[in-house]
Amino acid sequence: MIRKIYCEITGFLKKNVNKKYRKTTMMFLPTTKNIVGVPVPKIKKFAALIHKKYGKNLAYPDLLKLCGILFKTGARENIVIAIELLSRSRLQFSKQLWNKIRHWSGYIDNWETCDRLTWHIISKLFLQNPGIIKQLVEYAHSGNLWKRRIAVSTMASLNQQKKYYPEETAQICGILENDTEPMVKKAVSWALRELNKRISI
C-alpha cells in the first residue's frame, strides 16, 4: 500500500506542476533546494483525499514509513503532504514518533515547511509531553539554522494557539536572542510577539 500511495502522490504532483507558481515560490523560499511547483491549497485538498481513501486501512507504522520516504526526498511538496497526512492521524506522543520527527527535521530547508511542522505536529506533541523542551533546547544550540528555528517556532506556534508557556518561550528566545541568522531572528520576534499578546490579555 505504501508504494501505491507514493506513486499516487508522485502522479498528482507531476500532473499539477505550475511553472509560474514554482518561480514565485522559489523567490519566497530561496533556501529550498527542491520545489516541484504545486500550490498548497491543492496539496492540502489532495492530502485530505488520500487520508479519506487510505486512512482507515493504512497501519500507523506504514504511515510513519510513508512520511519518512516523503521527507527523505527533500521536495517541499512531499514534505508538506507528509505533514498534512500525519496531522490528520491521531497524533499520540511516543518516543518512536518523536525520534522519527527529530530525524525528519534534518530534511527541512525552508521556513514554510519548518513552521508547518511545528504548528501541525511538534506543538501538538509538546502539549502531550512538555518534557520535549529538553530536546528543543538542544535544537536551540544546534549548528543547523532550521533546527534552531524549529525550537523557537514551536514556542511561537504554542503561544499563537493561545497556549501559554512563558518560561519555556523565554528560555528558548534567551538562547537565540543574539542569533545572526535572519530566519531565526524573525522567529524569535514572532515568538515574543505572540507571548506578549498572551501577557497583555
N, C-alpha and C positions, 0 to 999 in steps of 0.2 A: 504493500500500500504506500509506503514511503516513496518508492520510486515513481509510482503512478502520480502521486500528488506533486512531487518535484517536477515531473515532466509537464504536468498541467500548469504549474506556476511558470515554468520556462516558456511554454507556448503562449500564455497570457501576456507575459512581458514583451515577447517578440512582436506580438500582434498589436500591442498598444504603445509602441515607441512613438514619441512626439519629439522630433528633432529640434523644433523651436523651444519647446519646454526644456529639453536637455541642455541647450545652450544657456538659457536663462538660469537654470538650476546650478550649472557649473559656476556661474558668476556669484551666486549666493552661497554656494558651498565650495569655495576654491580649494579646500584641503582634501576634498573627496577624490579618491583615485578611480573609482568605478561607478559611474552613473549611467543607467540604462536610458532614462528619459521618460518615465511614466508618472503622471500626476498622482499625488497622494489620495485624492478622493476616489479615483479609480482603484487604487491599490486597496484602500480600506473596504470598498464595496466588494472587491474580489475576495479579500480575506474573509469577509463575512459569509460569502457564498461557500468558500472552501470549508469553513467551520461548520456551516449548516449541513453540507454534503457528507463530510467525513468525521465530524467531531465526535459523534456517539460511538463510532466503531474504531477510531484511532486511539490505541492504547497510549497512556501517558508517557511511558518510556519512548515510544515511537515518535510522539510529538516532540519530545526533547531532542531526539536524534535528528528529526527533520529540521528543527530550529538550528541545531548545530551545523548542519550541512548548509543551510541558508546563510548563516553568519560567516561561515568559512569562505564563501565565495567573495566576500568583501564588497559585493554590489549593494549600493544604497537601497535599491528597491527590494532586494531579497531580505535585507536586514529589517526593513520596515514591515514586510509581510511576516517575518518570524515574530516580531514584537506584537503585531496585531493578533496573530494566532495564539500566542502564549497568553496574552492579556484576556482573551476570550475563554481560556480554560479556567478551571477552578484553582487559582493560584494558592498554593499552600506551601509555606516555608519548609524547606528541608535542606540539610547540608548538601545533598546531591544537587538540588536545583541551584542553590547559592554558588556552589563550586563551578557549575556549568556557566552561570551568568558571569562569574568572575573571569572565566576563560574566554567567553564570547566577547566580553568588553574589550579584549585586545584587538578585535577587528573593527572597532569604532574609529572613524577618522573624520568625523564632522559633527558640528553642534546639533544638527537636526536629529540624527539617529541617537546621539548621546542623550539629548533631552527627552526623546520618546522612550528610551529605555528606562530612564529614571522616573519619568512621570507614570508610565503604564505598568512598570514591573518593580523596579527597586524600591520605590516609595511604598508600594503595597506590601512588599516583603518586610520593609522596615517597621511598618505598623504591627506586623505579626511578631517580629523579633527585633526590637530596638538594639539588641546586642551586636548587630552587624555594624554599629557605629565604629567598632574597633577596626574593621576592615576598611571602612570609609576613611578613617584617619590615616590608615596605611596608604590608601589611594591619594589622599591629600599630599602625601610626601613623595608620591611617585614621580619618576622622571618622564612619564608619559603624560602629556598635557590633557589628553582626553580622559584618563583615569582621574586626574585632578579635577577636571570639570564634572565628571560623574559624581564625585564626592560632594561638591558644593551644589550641583544641580539637584541632587536628591533632597537636600535641605530646602532649596528654593521650591521644589515641587510640593513637598510636605506643607510648607507654610502657605503656599498659594492654594492648596486644597483645604485650607482652614484647619490644618493640624498644627499644633503649637509645640515646637521644640527649640526654645531659645538657647538653652545651654549647648546642645549639640550643634546648632547653627553657628553660635559664637565660636565654638571650638574649631569647626572646620574653616570658617571665614578667617579666624585668627591665624591659622596656619598659612592661608593663601592670600592674606591681605596685601602682601608685597610681591605677589606673583607678577612676572613681567609679560606673560602670555595674554594677549587681548581676549581670547576666548575664555580664559579662566577669570580674568578681571571682570568681564561683563557678567559672568555667572555669580561672582561674589556680590556685585552690586545688586543683581536680581534677588539673591537670597536675603540680603539685608533689607532691601526694599519691601519684600513680602513679609519679613519678620516685623518690621516697623509698622506695617498695616495691622498686624495682629495685636501689637502692643497698644496702638492708638485706639483700638475698638473699645 
